[in-house]
Amino acid sequence: MNIDEIIQADIKSSLTKSGILLFLAGFLIFMGIITCEIFYKAPYNTHDSYISELATESSSGREIQQTSAIIFNSTMIITGIMVLIAAFFVQRVFKKYISTIPLALLGLGLSGVGIFPGNVVPWHLVFALMIFVFGGVAAITSYKIVNTPLRYLFAIFGIVALTFLFFNKFFSRQIGAGGAERWLFYPIVFWLTGMGTYLLGIKDGHKNML
């Protein structure tokens, strides 16, 4: 195997690893939240309740829902690590810090939210804001490494997320605090699965794409 073949094999391997990690991260986050909602025993609805309440009730002094908290926090920590590792492999392939740094910070934010639940302030708020800001930015800057038409769709996902972040008070009045947060967070989650699928899809045609 010559040097060119080694390089191409390494690129293919990095695309496969990053694609699987991002796809599974998005899937696990979405299904983890659904599972937490199943086990959460206190009154909860998607209109008024924040996602992070699945880890601990936002009102101080109220009982933490142990099963949902364990599922939520472990899911966030694990998927955050997965996104961080994926960012490393994406950087090896594309060498675009403008895309990979926001992705890595998104991963850090995910793990941080799991380590510091909603009742641990201000750290939980800091890491949640990292998710919302850098998740939206990562989706937009993936424009640099994704081909048409997905580059436009991913950019729209990021714009939607950031719009619901910056105008959160307005949207909260329209669809509730919980609804506004989900419109902010879920585009980022679906972008993760889409980005992972894209990376897996191009691994055999990377010569023409890089």
Backbone torsions as a table, in degrees:
resi	resn	phi	psi	omega
1	MET	NA	122.4	179.9
2	ASN	-82.7	177.1	-174.2
3	ILE	-63.3	-37.5	179.3
4	ASP	-64.5	-39.8	179.1
5	GLU	-67.1	-37.3	177.8
6	ILE	-64.1	-44.3	179.9
7	ILE	-62.7	-45.4	-178.9
8	GLN	-65.0	-37.8	178.0
9	ALA	-65.9	-37.2	179.0
10	ASP	-67.8	-39.8	177.5
11	ILE	-63.1	-45.7	179.8
12	LYS	-60.9	-42.1	178.9
13	SER	-63.7	-41.9	-179.9
14	SER	-66.1	-39.5	177.3
15	LEU	-63.6	-42.0	180.0
16	THR	-63.5	-47.8	-177.8
17	LYS	-64.0	-46.9	-179.2
18	SER	-66.5	-38.6	179.6
19	GLY	-63.5	-46.1	178.8
20	ILE	-63.3	-44.2	-177.8
21	LEU	-62.8	-45.1	-178.5
22	LEU	-70.2	-41.3	178.8
23	PHE	-61.1	-47.3	-179.2
24	LEU	-68.1	-34.8	178.7
25	ALA	-60.8	-48.5	178.7
26	GLY	-62.1	-43.0	179.1
27	PHE	-62.3	-46.6	-177.2
28	LEU	-66.4	-38.1	177.8
29	ILE	-61.6	-49.2	-177.2
30	PHE	-63.4	-48.7	-178.8
31	MET	-71.1	-30.8	176.6
32	GLY	-63.7	-42.3	178.7
33	ILE	-64.6	-43.1	178.0
34	ILE	-60.3	-43.3	179.9
35	THR	-64.6	-40.0	177.4
36	CYS	-61.6	-40.3	179.3
37	GLU	-63.4	-31.9	178.1
38	ILE	-66.5	-42.5	-173.9
39	PHE	-89.4	-11.1	-177.5
40	TYR	-70.9	125.0	-171.1
41	LYS	-97.2	-20.2	179.4
42	ALA	-79.6	162.0	176.1
43	PRO	-56.3	132.3	-173.4
44	TYR	-155.9	134.6	173.7
45	ASN	-147.2	150.7	-173.8
46	THR	-72.1	-14.0	177.6
47	HIS	-74.1	-43.8	-172.5
48	ASP	-110.7	-20.9	-171.4
49	SER	-95.4	133.1	175.7
50	TYR	-72.3	153.4	178.4
51	ILE	-60.1	-41.1	-175.6
52	SER	-67.1	-13.3	175.5
53	GLU	-65.8	-16.7	177.4
54	LEU	-68.6	-18.6	177.7
55	ALA	-93.3	-35.4	178.2
56	THR	-163.6	142.9	179.9
57	GLU	-64.7	141.3	-175.8
58	SER	-71.5	-26.6	179.9
59	SER	-78.4	126.4	-176.6
60	SER	-64.6	144.8	176.5
61	GLY	87.7	-6.1	-179.6
62	ARG	-92.6	155.3	-172.1
63	GLU	-68.0	134.0	174.7
64	ILE	-74.3	135.7	177.1
65	GLN	-83.1	101.5	-166.5
66	GLN	-61.2	-48.0	-175.9
67	THR	-63.5	-50.6	-179.6
68	SER	-64.9	-35.2	179.9
69	ALA	-64.3	-44.3	179.6
70	ILE	-62.1	-45.2	-179.5
71	ILE	-64.2	-47.0	-177.0
72	PHE	-63.4	-52.4	-175.1
73	ASN	-65.1	-41.8	179.8
74	SER	-67.6	-36.8	178.1
75	THR	-63.3	-44.7	-179.5
76	MET	-65.2	-42.9	-179.3
77	ILE	-63.4	-47.9	-176.9
78	ILE	-65.6	-46.3	-178.5
79	THR	-67.9	-32.5	175.7
80	GLY	-61.6	-43.0	177.4
81	ILE	-64.2	-40.3	178.4
82	MET	-60.6	-42.5	-179.6
83	VAL	-67.6	-39.8	177.5
84	LEU	-60.2	-45.5	179.0
85	ILE	-65.0	-41.2	178.7
86	ALA	-60.9	-39.3	179.3
87	ALA	-60.3	-37.4	177.7
88	PHE	-61.7	-45.3	-179.1
89	PHE	-71.2	-36.1	177.1
90	VAL	-63.2	-39.7	178.2
91	GLN	-64.7	-38.2	178.7
92	ARG	-60.7	-34.1	-177.1
93	VAL	-83.9	-52.8	-168.6
94	PHE	-96.7	-24.8	178.9
95	LYS	54.6	47.7	179.1
96	LYS	-123.4	91.5	-177.8
97	TYR	-61.5	-28.5	-179.4
98	ILE	-62.3	-24.7	177.9
99	SER	-97.1	-38.7	-171.6
100	THR	-83.4	-29.1	177.8
101	ILE	-65.0	-48.6	175.4
102	PRO	-59.5	-36.0	178.0
103	LEU	-63.3	-44.2	178.7
104	ALA	-64.4	-39.8	179.4
105	LEU	-68.8	-31.9	172.4
106	LEU	-61.2	-45.5	178.0
107	GLY	-61.6	-40.9	177.6
108	LEU	-63.1	-40.9	178.7
109	GLY	-63.4	-41.8	179.1
110	LEU	-60.7	-47.8	179.3
111	SER	-64.5	-39.2	-179.8
112	GLY	-62.5	-38.4	178.0
113	VAL	-64.2	-36.2	177.9
114	GLY	-72.0	-35.0	-179.9
115	ILE	-74.9	-36.8	-179.2
116	PHE	-116.1	93.1	-179.0
117	PRO	-62.8	178.0	-172.7
118	GLY	-60.4	-24.6	-179.5
119	ASN	-86.2	-2.5	179.1
120	VAL	-100.4	90.0	-179.6
121	VAL	-106.4	149.3	7.3
122	PRO	-90.7	0.3	-171.3
123	TRP	-61.4	-39.1	178.7
124	HIS	-60.1	-43.1	-179.6
125	LEU	-65.0	-37.4	179.3
126	VAL	-62.7	-48.6	-177.2
127	PHE	-72.6	-33.4	175.4
128	ALA	-63.4	-41.4	178.3
129	LEU	-64.6	-35.5	175.5
130	MET	-60.1	-42.3	178.6
131	ILE	-60.5	-49.6	-173.9
132	PHE	-67.3	-43.3	-178.1
133	VAL	-72.8	-56.1	-173.3
134	PHE	-76.5	-23.4	172.6
135	GLY	-64.9	-46.3	177.1
136	GLY	-63.5	-43.0	179.3
137	VAL	-64.4	-41.4	-179.5
138	ALA	-61.8	-40.5	178.6
139	ALA	-64.0	-41.7	-179.9
140	ILE	-68.1	-46.1	-176.2
141	THR	-75.2	-10.6	173.4
142	SER	-65.8	-11.5	171.8
143	TYR	-51.1	-30.7	-176.8
144	LYS	-72.9	-21.5	-173.6
145	ILE	-123.5	3.1	-177.2
146	VAL	-116.8	142.9	179.6
147	ASN	-83.9	162.9	174.2
148	THR	-66.2	143.4	4.0
149	PRO	-93.0	-4.8	-175.7
150	LEU	-62.6	-30.9	-179.1
151	ARG	-59.4	-35.3	179.1
152	TYR	-75.3	-40.6	178.2
153	LEU	-63.7	-42.9	179.2
154	PHE	-65.4	-39.2	177.4
155	ALA	-62.6	-38.8	177.8
156	ILE	-63.8	-41.2	176.8
157	PHE	-56.2	-45.8	-179.6
158	GLY	-65.6	-40.4	179.1
159	ILE	-64.6	-41.3	177.3
160	VAL	-59.8	-47.1	-179.5
161	ALA	-59.4	-48.1	-177.6
162	LEU	-69.6	-32.4	177.1
163	THR	-63.3	-43.9	178.6
164	PHE	-71.2	-22.2	175.0
165	LEU	-74.5	-52.4	-173.5
166	PHE	-73.2	-24.6	178.7
167	PHE	-115.6	36.7	-174.1
168	ASN	-60.7	-40.4	-178.8
169	LYS	-62.8	-40.9	178.7
170	PHE	-63.5	-49.2	-177.3
171	PHE	-69.1	-30.8	178.0
172	SER	-63.3	-33.9	177.3
173	ARG	-70.7	-25.4	-177.0
174	GLN	-88.1	-44.7	-173.1
175	ILE	-126.5	14.0	177.8
176	GLY	85.7	157.7	-179.4
177	ALA	-63.0	-40.8	179.4
178	GLY	-68.0	-41.1	178.7
179	GLY	-64.4	-42.2	179.6
180	ALA	-64.8	-39.4	179.8
181	GLU	-66.5	-36.6	179.3
182	ARG	-69.2	-37.1	174.8
183	TRP	-67.5	-22.5	176.1
184	LEU	-80.9	-43.7	-171.4
185	PHE	-87.7	-40.7	-173.3
186	TYR	-66.0	-34.0	173.3
187	PRO	-58.6	-34.1	177.2
188	ILE	-67.6	-42.1	179.3
189	VAL	-63.2	-45.6	-179.2
190	PHE	-69.3	-30.6	173.9
191	TRP	-63.1	-39.9	178.7
192	LEU	-58.1	-47.5	-179.9
193	THR	-66.1	-39.5	178.7
194	GLY	-65.6	-41.8	179.2
195	MET	-64.8	-41.0	177.7
196	GLY	-62.3	-42.7	178.4
197	THR	-63.0	-40.7	179.1
198	TYR	-61.7	-46.3	-178.6
199	LEU	-63.2	-39.1	176.6
200	LEU	-66.9	-34.4	-177.3
201	GLY	-71.5	-28.2	-176.8
202	ILE	-96.8	-1.4	-172.8
203	LYS	-61.6	-28.4	179.8
204	ASP	-91.1	-9.3	179.7
205	GLY	-120.9	26.3	-173.0
206	HIS	-68.3	-21.8	-179.2
207	LYS	-61.3	-38.8	-177.0
208	ASN	-84.0	-6.4	-169.8
209	MET	-108.3	-26.3	-175.3
210	LEU	-90.7	NA	NA
